[in-house]
């Protein structure tokens, strides 16, 4: 019995060590980020200088973001700040909810303040980021809390970036 406990503790420490030493992944459009029973992906990226009458400070990135809930019973609660963009220097750009509202006037898409994606279902929305013109390599990253399913992959969802260029 003592050997089993020791082996289990060693395995746990090995998993924790591996998760801490893993580097981030770089993926592309329509590839999925795994976060417990949830899958996130970027389905499309459009760039525009204007949304309605509002001109961007740089370039608006319109990111079609998809959430798939592969859980059997649990709903997934999320909002429009589920993702951020980062540039090659690590500068963070947040979604601009007011610009999503303006975009909704010109383009029909699923926009809510809060989303509840039921088990076995998926949802999409369009996130809006205003990224300076001198940024050459913007990436999308997912925000989220540690969930039990993240233990075995070391919360890779936090280390994975999706290319937006």
Secondary structure, DSSP 8 states (H G I E B T S, - for coil): -HHHHHHHHHHHHHHHHHHHH----EE-TT--EEETTEEEEEEEEEEEEEETTEEEEEEEEEEEEEEEE--SS--EEEETTSEEEE-TT--EEE--HHHHHHHHHHS-----SEEEE-TT-EEEEEEEEEE-TT----EEEE-----GGGTTTTSHHHH-EEE--
